[in-house]
Amino acid sequence: MPQIFTGDNYVWKKMLEIKNLDGIIIATPWEWHKQMIIGSLDAGVKYVGTEVVLGITLQDHWDVVKAAKRIMHR
């Protein structure tokens, strides 16, 4: 059953405490996407989707790619 996490800017971190979380969809302001994507991948979430861009800068995008590669090699 899907769950929605709302409240403050960091409530998404509570979501990452769920055991065996397979996937998430990030539908927040784009300024948060990089932090949420990398945090989710580092927490072991298998599938992470965003509604728009991964980050603000080109480096943000590379950081997301590097995080995804780390997860693939676990």
C-alpha positions, 0 to 999 in steps of 0.5 A: 500500500503506498504511503505519503510522507508530509510535514517538514522538509526532512520527513522523507528521512523517516520513510527511509527507515522502512525495511525492504523499501523497494521503490519511491517516487520523488515529487518535491521541489527540484532543489531537493531531488539530488539529496533525496535520490542519493539518500534513498540509494544509500539507504538501499532503495532499489528504484528511485524515480523523480518527476523532473531533473535530478539536480540543479548543476551538471555536478549534481547529475554526476553525483547521482550517477556515482551514487547509483553505481555504488548501489549497483556494486553492493 
